[in-house]
Amino acid sequence: MLSFTPSQKIENRLKILQGLAWFFINILESSLADIEIYRKRYNNLQKLSESASTVLNYFRSSPEKRLKVGDIVEKTGIPRRTVQYALKTLTKQELLQILGRGAGSRYQLVF
């Protein structure tokens, strides 16, 4: 049976505490980086045009759907060119993703 001296026990406990401290420091650093990402996203949302906000809200009402430009025009009543510009803006800000190319392309909310 192994037996440790009091100084060895203290040293082992310090090693364990040091490992835990590093773990929590890494978690906190990661969390702080995430806060900055969400701050940027929030600021970008505040700068959206009214039409882009309307398009984004339409996606949020049906997050599981993949929508074509025509579907969005029909449901929101916003002119086609304005919807296309809003989709370009929302895709650039990584709030939506585009699936496919050309006339068959669809857009989907990014989670």
DOVO-255723 format. One line per 4 residues: number of its first residue (from 0); their letters; for each residue x, y, z of C-alpha. Coordinates in Angstrom, 2 decimals. Last residue first. Layout:
<atoms>
NUM	a	X:Y:Z; ...
</atoms>
This chain:
<atoms>
110	fvlq	-28.56:28.71:-36.39; -28.35:29.95:-39.96; -31.74:30.57:-41.60; -32.15:29.04:-45.05
106	yrsg	-32.10:30.37:-48.57; -32.92:28.60:-51.80; -31.28:28.51:-55.20; -33.20:26.95:-58.08
102	agrg	-33.03:30.00:-60.34; -29.25:30.18:-60.14; -27.21:28.32:-57.61; -27.79:25.91:-54.75
98	liql	-28.25:26.51:-51.03; -27.68:30.01:-49.70; -27.10:30.57:-46.02; -28.78:33.16:-43.85
94	leqk	-27.56:35.18:-40.84; -24.00:34.98:-42.13; -23.65:38.78:-42.47; -23.03:38.32:-46.21
90	tltk	-26.10:36.08:-46.43; -28.27:38.71:-44.73; -27.00:41.44:-47.07; -27.46:39.34:-50.21
86	layq	-30.91:38.29:-49.03; -31.86:41.94:-48.45; -30.66:42.86:-51.96; -32.68:40.02:-53.48
82	vtrr	-35.74:41.02:-51.45; -35.40:44.61:-52.68; -35.14:43.40:-56.29; -38.25:41.24:-55.86
78	pigt	-40.43:43.98:-54.39; -41.61:43.37:-50.79; -45.08:41.84:-50.44; -43.85:39.64:-47.59
74	kevi	-45.34:36.26:-48.52; -45.13:36.50:-52.32; -41.71:38.15:-52.41; -40.37:35.56:-49.95
70	dgvk	-41.67:32.65:-51.99; -40.29:34.19:-55.19; -36.80:34.52:-53.69; -36.79:30.81:-52.89
66	lrke	-37.15:29.49:-49.36; -35.70:26.65:-47.35; -37.96:26.14:-44.37; -37.00:24.93:-40.87
62	pssr	-36.82:28.43:-39.41; -40.45:29.28:-40.20; -41.23:32.49:-38.28; -37.51:33.24:-38.15
58	fynl	-37.31:33.24:-41.93; -40.09:35.85:-42.11; -38.28:37.85:-39.42; -35.15:37.90:-41.59
54	vtsa	-37.14:39.17:-44.59; -38.77:41.91:-42.49; -35.40:42.91:-41.01; -33.90:43.11:-44.50
50	sesl	-36.83:45.30:-45.59; -36.44:47.63:-42.61; -32.71:47.98:-43.23; -30.33:46.17:-40.94
46	kqln	-28.03:48.25:-38.69; -29.36:46.88:-35.39; -28.81:43.33:-36.61; -25.16:44.13:-37.35
42	nyrk	-24.70:45.45:-33.81; -26.24:42.26:-32.38; -24.00:40.08:-34.52; -20.91:42.01:-33.43
38	ryie	-21.88:41.71:-29.75; -22.54:38.01:-30.24; -19.02:37.47:-31.58; -17.52:39.55:-28.77
34	idal	-19.41:37.54:-26.18; -18.10:34.32:-27.73; -14.50:35.49:-27.24; -15.27:36.18:-23.58
30	ssel	-16.71:32.70:-23.22; -13.59:31.11:-24.67; -11.39:33.05:-22.27; -13.62:32.01:-19.36
26	inif	-13.48:28.33:-20.33; -9.70:28.47:-20.68; -9.36:30.09:-17.24; -11.66:27.45:-15.77
22	fwal	-9.53:24.59:-17.12; -6.30:26.27:-16.07; -7.64:26.63:-12.51; -8.75:23.00:-12.47
18	gqli	-5.28:21.83:-13.49; -3.67:24.04:-10.84; -6.06:22.70:-8.22; -5.11:19.12:-9.09
14	klrn	-1.40:19.95:-8.99; -1.87:21.73:-5.64; -3.65:18.69:-4.24; -0.77:16.45:-5.29
10	eikq	1.79:18.81:-3.68; -0.22:18.91:-0.46; -0.36:15.14:-0.33; 3.37:14.92:-1.05
6	sptf	4.08:17.36:1.82; 1.95:15.28:4.20; 3.89:12.14:3.28; 2.19:9.68:1.04
2	slm	1.49:6.04:1.68; 1.25:3.42:-0.94; 0.00:0.00:0.00
</atoms>
